[in-house]
Amino acid sequence: RYKDLVSHVEEFGHSRVPNKSLKDLPLWRWVSKQRTNYGKFQNGDLSTNLTGNRIQLLEKVGFEWKIKETSDVVVWDEIGFEWKVIDEREGDQWDQR
């Protein structure tokens, strides 16, 4: 799936894979799993198959470990829900799509 991610980044310029289509779903699941495993790895859980080398490979293509929420942009969280920021000044108010 790494090669699929590289292709996605080359085509779209980011590692945020949508889960809206069946075509993207396998890659989205893999990307989501990498983020989950990274969190475990950061907490000292070495039971994941994520290694320092794999982390470097993902970072080489600009992998985003956490999806940053920005105003007026649709973003994806780690479990694939699409969210749209309502108003940055109102704190954590989100409109789930």
Backbone as ProteinMPNN parsed JSONL, in Angstrom:
{"seq_chain_A": "RYKDLVSHVEEFGHSRVPNKSLKDLPLWRWVSKQRTNYGKFQNGDLSTNLTGNRIQLLEKVGFEWKIKETSDVVVWDEIGFEWKVIDEREGDQWDQR", "coords_chain_A": {"N_chain_A": [[0.81, -1.208, 0.0], [2.115, 1.146, 0.399], [3.195, 2.124, -2.006], [0.84, 2.812, -3.272], [0.064, 4.922, -1.652], [2.129, 6.739, -2.201], [1.551, 7.284, -4.881], [-0.947, 8.5, -4.524], [-0.218, 10.813, -3.081], [1.406, 12.055, -4.994], [-0.524, 12.609, -6.932], [-2.519, 14.153, -5.577], [-1.219, 15.789, -3.759], [-1.132, 15.493, -1.012], [-1.472, 13.405, 1.975], [-3.952, 12.731, 2.852], [-6.294, 10.535, 2.609], [-9.412, 10.014, 1.202], [-12.484, 8.442, 2.332], [-14.673, 8.026, 0.79], [-15.167, 6.602, -1.539], [-15.357, 3.266, -2.861], [-13.085, 2.531, -4.177], [-11.016, 3.977, -2.944], [-11.089, 3.048, -0.35], [-9.518, 0.743, 0.651], [-6.882, 1.86, 0.74], [-7.349, 4.054, 2.397], [-7.987, 2.73, 4.795], [-5.512, 1.521, 5.34], [-3.827, 3.775, 5.634], [-5.058, 4.977, 7.828], [-4.573, 3.005, 9.729], [-1.786, 3.194, 9.912], [-1.538, 5.651, 11.177], [-2.741, 5.07, 13.637], [-1.01, 3.058, 14.565], [1.316, 4.572, 14.76], [0.765, 6.274, 16.902], [0.701, 4.359, 18.95], [3.335, 3.436, 18.787], [4.714, 5.775, 19.503], [4.002, 5.849, 22.149], [5.512, 3.865, 23.207], [4.703, 1.276, 22.658], [5.709, -1.499, 21.23], [4.563, -3.502, 19.82], [3.399, -3.08, 17.406], [3.722, -3.163, 13.792], [5.092, -1.053, 12.889], [8.029, 0.576, 12.199], [11.054, 2.453, 12.863], [12.282, 2.882, 10.396], [10.133, 2.566, 8.611], [8.567, 4.697, 9.436], [10.212, 6.818, 8.654], [10.113, 6.457, 5.851], [7.397, 7.013, 5.366], [7.284, 9.664, 6.246], [8.953, 10.785, 4.384], [7.394, 11.079, 2.11], [5.759, 13.032, 2.953], [3.841, 12.307, 4.855], [1.039, 12.777, 6.923], [0.736, 12.678, 10.242], [-1.136, 13.477, 12.066], [-4.245, 14.84, 11.382], [-4.729, 18.113, 10.628], [-7.011, 20.557, 11.654], [-8.444, 23.151, 9.874], [-9.835, 26.375, 9.356], [-12.694, 26.748, 7.28], [-12.131, 24.584, 5.641], [-12.635, 21.32, 4.512], [-11.973, 18.531, 6.448], [-10.492, 15.389, 7.439], [-10.942, 13.051, 10.015], [-9.214, 10.651, 12.124], [-10.76, 8.35, 12.055], [-12.195, 8.571, 9.843], [-14.408, 10.236, 9.53], [-15.945, 12.954, 7.935], [-15.444, 16.323, 8.467], [-16.436, 19.71, 8.869], [-15.195, 22.813, 9.579], [-17.023, 25.087, 11.472], [-16.823, 27.699, 12.594], [-13.912, 29.178, 13.358], [-13.536, 30.888, 15.514], [-15.377, 30.066, 17.354], [-14.478, 27.963, 18.785], [-14.54, 24.525, 19.441], [-16.633, 23.752, 17.683], [-18.18, 21.777, 15.374], [-19.34, 20.69, 12.227], [-20.661, 17.783, 11.403], [-20.448, 15.887, 8.509]], "CA_chain_A": [[0.0, 0.0, 0.0], [2.977, 2.333, 0.403], [3.277, 2.639, -3.375], [-0.451, 3.46, -3.524], [0.108, 6.209, -0.959], [3.018, 7.61, -2.974], [0.77, 7.709, -6.049], [-1.972, 9.432, -4.043], [0.455, 12.077, -2.748], [1.816, 12.673, -6.251], [-1.704, 13.101, -7.64], [-3.319, 15.121, -4.835], [-0.368, 16.684, -2.995], [-1.273, 15.267, 0.436], [-1.687, 12.008, 2.361], [-5.303, 12.58, 3.412], [-7.039, 9.684, 1.687], [-10.834, 10.01, 1.563], [-13.12, 7.125, 2.412], [-15.965, 8.171, 0.13], [-15.374, 5.657, -2.632], [-14.837, 1.914, -2.632], [-11.734, 2.493, -4.745], [-10.065, 4.545, -1.981], [-11.263, 2.483, 0.983], [-8.366, -0.031, 1.156], [-5.768, 2.758, 1.077], [-7.763, 4.824, 3.568], [-7.83, 1.855, 5.977], [-4.091, 1.356, 5.595], [-3.329, 5.057, 6.136], [-5.61, 5.123, 9.176], [-3.842, 2.061, 10.585], [-0.452, 3.741, 10.147], [-1.683, 6.701, 12.196], [-3.0, 4.392, 14.914], [0.242, 2.406, 14.975], [2.276, 5.609, 15.134], [0.428, 6.663, 18.27], [1.159, 3.279, 19.831], [4.794, 3.464, 18.744], [5.135, 6.945, 20.291], [3.762, 5.533, 23.558], [6.391, 2.775, 23.61], [4.132, -0.021, 22.314], [6.48, -2.014, 20.104], [3.855, -4.641, 19.235], [2.96, -2.738, 16.053], [4.753, -3.452, 12.794], [5.658, 0.224, 12.465], [9.419, 0.708, 12.637], [11.656, 3.742, 12.576], [12.509, 2.949, 8.947], [8.839, 2.794, 7.974], [8.186, 6.07, 9.766], [10.995, 7.686, 7.767], [9.571, 6.337, 4.497], [6.134, 7.738, 5.324], [7.576, 11.095, 6.357], [9.61, 11.191, 3.14], [6.354, 11.482, 1.158], [4.927, 14.056, 3.575], [2.724, 11.706, 5.584], [0.51, 13.592, 8.023], [0.397, 11.78, 11.338], [-2.384, 14.0, 12.613], [-4.902, 15.723, 10.442], [-4.937, 19.427, 11.245], [-8.247, 21.21, 11.284], [-8.279, 24.553, 9.533], [-11.092, 27.024, 9.052], [-13.216, 26.735, 5.908], [-11.604, 23.469, 4.878], [-13.131, 20.016, 4.935], [-10.866, 17.696, 6.898], [-10.84, 14.02, 7.803], [-10.314, 12.626, 11.257], [-8.532, 9.372, 11.996], [-11.671, 7.243, 11.787], [-12.78, 8.767, 8.54], [-15.54, 11.144, 9.432], [-15.65, 14.226, 7.285], [-15.879, 17.421, 9.327], [-16.182, 21.045, 8.33], [-15.121, 23.812, 10.64], [-18.089, 26.074, 11.363], [-16.243, 29.016, 12.833], [-12.709, 29.028, 14.173], [-13.659, 31.695, 16.736], [-16.319, 29.446, 18.285], [-13.849, 26.824, 19.439], [-14.64, 23.171, 18.907], [-17.91, 23.451, 17.057], [-17.955, 21.126, 14.091], [-20.508, 20.211, 11.512], [-20.32, 16.485, 10.837], [-21.098, 15.669, 7.217]], "C_chain_A": [[0.857, 1.279, 0.0], [3.056, 2.955, -0.986], [1.969, 3.34, -3.757], [-0.496, 4.832, -2.863], [0.983, 7.202, -1.723], [2.275, 8.139, -4.197], [-0.29, 8.729, -5.664], [-1.353, 10.802, -3.763], [0.896, 12.795, -4.025], [0.62, 13.286, -6.983], [-2.396, 14.253, -6.922], [-2.502, 16.085, -3.971], [-0.473, 16.549, -1.495], [-1.558, 13.787, 0.695], [-3.055, 11.772, 2.993], [-6.169, 11.83, 2.404], [-8.501, 9.673, 2.105], [-11.382, 8.59, 1.633], [-14.484, 7.137, 1.733], [-16.209, 7.146, -0.965], [-14.778, 4.303, -2.282], [-13.411, 1.788, -3.138], [-10.689, 2.95, -3.73], [-10.07, 3.847, -0.629], [-10.078, 1.643, 1.467], [-7.184, 0.853, 1.55], [-6.115, 3.583, 2.293], [-7.585, 3.998, 4.842], [-6.359, 1.706, 6.347], [-3.491, 2.621, 6.203], [-3.797, 5.27, 7.573], [-4.873, 4.223, 10.162], [-2.431, 2.568, 10.887], [-0.507, 4.816, 11.226], [-1.913, 6.099, 13.577], [-1.719, 3.759, 15.442], [1.297, 3.416, 15.397], [2.019, 6.084, 16.564], [0.896, 5.626, 19.272], [2.683, 3.281, 19.93], [5.335, 4.602, 19.608], [4.966, 6.702, 21.785], [4.562, 4.324, 24.031], [5.849, 1.39, 23.32], [4.836, -0.526, 21.057], [5.819, -3.216, 19.45], [3.338, -4.337, 17.832], [4.071, -3.089, 15.073], [5.378, -2.173, 12.244], [7.058, 0.37, 13.068], [9.912, 2.118, 12.326], [11.884, 3.935, 11.086], [11.196, 3.234, 8.215], [8.328, 4.21, 8.244], [8.918, 7.043, 8.849], [10.477, 7.643, 6.33], [8.265, 7.117, 4.359], [6.374, 9.251, 5.386], [8.236, 11.638, 5.089], [8.594, 11.661, 2.096], [5.397, 12.504, 1.771], [3.723, 13.52, 4.32], [2.319, 12.578, 6.76], [0.033, 12.654, 9.126], [-0.899, 12.198, 12.014], [-2.958, 14.948, 11.581], [-5.215, 17.022, 11.169], [-6.228, 20.036, 10.73], [-7.971, 22.674, 11.002], [-9.621, 25.121, 9.116], [-11.411, 26.965, 7.563], [-12.643, 25.64, 5.032], [-12.233, 22.19, 5.41], [-11.932, 19.166, 5.29], [-11.399, 16.322, 7.286], [-10.191, 13.696, 9.138], [-9.799, 11.206, 11.079], [-9.469, 8.196, 11.776], [-12.521, 7.508, 10.561], [-14.016, 9.618, 8.454], [-15.096, 12.438, 8.776], [-16.237, 15.327, 8.155], [-15.619, 18.733, 8.606], [-16.201, 22.019, 9.502], [-16.245, 24.821, 10.421], [-17.521, 27.47, 11.509], [-15.092, 28.844, 13.796], [-12.832, 29.767, 15.502], [-14.571, 31.051, 17.766], [-15.757, 28.18, 18.912], [-14.084, 25.518, 18.714], [-15.996, 22.836, 18.327], [-17.662, 22.951, 15.65], [-19.28, 20.69, 13.517], [-20.129, 18.894, 10.877], [-21.122, 16.282, 9.562], [-21.363, 14.217, 7.002]], "O_chain_A": [[0.377, 2.355, -0.356], [2.99, 4.176, -1.126], [1.983, 4.34, -4.475], [-1.024, 5.788, -3.432], [0.619, 8.369, -1.873], [2.367, 9.326, -4.51], [-0.512, 9.705, -6.381], [-1.902, 11.828, -4.162], [0.77, 14.016, -4.122], [0.737, 14.355, -7.583], [-2.815, 15.219, -7.558], [-3.033, 17.091, -3.5], [0.041, 17.396, -0.765], [-1.845, 13.022, -0.225], [-3.288, 10.727, 3.601], [-6.706, 12.421, 1.467], [-8.805, 9.353, 3.254], [-10.811, 7.66, 1.064], [-15.354, 6.335, 2.073], [-17.362, 6.854, -1.284], [-13.823, 4.205, -1.512], [-12.619, 1.023, -2.589], [-9.6, 2.38, -3.66], [-9.145, 4.035, 0.162], [-9.659, 1.814, 2.612], [-6.554, 0.619, 2.582], [-5.257, 3.799, 3.15], [-7.09, 4.504, 5.849], [-6.001, 1.757, 7.523], [-2.736, 2.551, 7.173], [-3.021, 5.692, 8.43], [-4.584, 4.627, 11.288], [-1.936, 2.39, 12.0], [0.371, 4.887, 12.086], [-1.346, 6.563, 14.567], [-1.383, 3.903, 16.617], [2.09, 3.143, 16.298], [2.957, 6.273, 17.339], [1.427, 5.972, 20.327], [3.247, 3.145, 21.015], [6.297, 4.418, 20.355], [5.693, 7.275, 22.597], [4.325, 3.812, 25.125], [6.478, 0.403, 23.702], [4.585, -0.037, 19.955], [6.433, -3.883, 18.618], [2.884, -5.246, 17.136], [5.219, -3.288, 15.469], [6.105, -2.208, 11.251], [7.24, 0.295, 14.283], [9.255, 2.874, 11.611], [11.698, 5.036, 10.568], [11.161, 4.056, 7.299], [7.728, 4.838, 7.372], [8.317, 7.983, 8.328], [10.409, 8.677, 5.665], [8.048, 7.8, 3.358], [5.739, 10.018, 4.662], [8.09, 12.816, 4.764], [8.896, 12.54, 1.289], [4.355, 12.811, 1.192], [2.697, 14.194, 4.413], [3.171, 13.06, 7.506], [-0.95, 11.93, 8.961], [-1.666, 11.354, 12.478], [-2.242, 15.753, 10.986], [-5.886, 17.023, 12.201], [-6.503, 20.031, 9.53], [-7.335, 23.358, 11.804], [-10.457, 24.398, 8.573], [-10.535, 27.111, 6.71], [-12.666, 25.752, 3.806], [-12.347, 22.004, 6.621], [-10.975, 19.086, 4.519], [-12.605, 16.127, 7.44], [-9.028, 14.027, 9.367], [-9.935, 10.623, 10.003], [-9.017, 7.134, 11.348], [-13.456, 6.762, 10.27], [-14.622, 9.711, 7.387], [-14.005, 12.945, 9.038], [-17.406, 15.263, 8.535], [-14.678, 18.841, 7.819], [-17.131, 22.026, 10.308], [-16.405, 25.349, 9.321], [-17.717, 28.324, 10.644], [-15.285, 28.409, 14.931], [-12.288, 29.317, 16.511], [-14.55, 31.44, 18.934], [-16.502, 27.405, 19.512], [-13.854, 25.418, 17.508], [-16.46, 21.706, 18.482], [-17.016, 23.616, 14.84], [-20.218, 20.363, 14.244], [-19.361, 18.87, 9.915], [-22.336, 16.484, 9.545], [-21.908, 13.836, 5.965]]}, "name": "protein", "num_of_chains": 1, "seq": "RYKDLVSHVEEFGHSRVPNKSLKDLPLWRWVSKQRTNYGKFQNGDLSTNLTGNRIQLLEKVGFEWKIKETSDVVVWDEIGFEWKVIDEREGDQWDQR"}
